[in-house]
Amino acid sequence: MSLKHFSTLPLFCLFLAGCRTPAAPEQTAAPAGDAAAAPVAAPPVAASTKTPARAYRVKSEEENAAQGAEYAAAMKKVALAPPPLTTKIADKTRVVLDTTRGPITLELDAKAAPLHVRSFLYLSGKGFFDGTKFHRHADLLGDGTGFIIQGGDPLTKSSATAEFAGRGGPGYEIPREFNALKHDKLSIAAARSQDPDSAGSQFYITQGPVHFLDEGYTVFGKVVGGADAALKLRADDAIKSVKIKK
């Protein structure tokens, strides 16, 4: 692999305190750095080697404080309690992301990833995603076919917290949910840190197939409407609102 090709690979940040994007599989040990460029990678975790607990984990104030006082203060303003596990949700639910590129309809699969879908619907209902920006557009394969667009970070809403883009979340973490869904073109999946059980509010939509992520990251739905808008999304595009279809 040439140095020029390698330079396209460190596209994802995987902070221990924040989300987080999937990383190129060639990278297995690199130091954490700036939220916009840290090339830390985590090899996929096979289903046979780890079975996460079926519960959300609330992040402690100490964990956030370890990342700096300003970051901790920003997270304190956006953090929510985890969604209740008793609320009934349908096996399939459609939501519409009203973005600056146009509406995008997602079909979420709660049968395959109940905790992730429950969280996404819970946050959508609270307006958590409204005003957030997509902060990462990256080609994971380095050949123009494996682009993803990542968003869902509440710290992208304000210029006062934009420096922490890529590190924000809802204040709780979601464990990895193993299922048969794949990173086909126009899938939606959960971003996470090196810890496979650390997903939060950040998600990414695949603009091309990236199947090397199938074993390590949770896919929880797909785009079923507004494909053109989803493929046009770039960094700094925004979600204006999210509506759950009844």
Secondary structure as UniProt FT lines:
FT   HELIX           3..6
FT   TURN            7..8
FT   TURN            25..26
FT   TURN            35..37
FT   TURN            47..49
FT   STRAND          57..58
FT   HELIX           61..65
FT   TURN            66..67
FT   HELIX           69..78
FT   TURN            85..86
FT   STRAND          92..99
FT   TURN            100..101
FT   STRAND          102..109
FT   TURN            110..112
FT   HELIX           114..125
FT   TURN            126..131
FT   STRAND          136..139
FT   STRAND          147..151
FT   HELIX           154..156
FT   TURN            159..161
FT   HELIX           162..164
FT   TURN            165..166
FT   STRAND          172..174
FT   TURN            185..186
FT   STRAND          187..190
FT   TURN            196..197
FT   STRAND          203..206
FT   HELIX           211..213
FT   TURN            214..216
FT   STRAND          219..225
FT   HELIX           227..232
FT   TURN            235..236
FT   STRAND          238..244
//
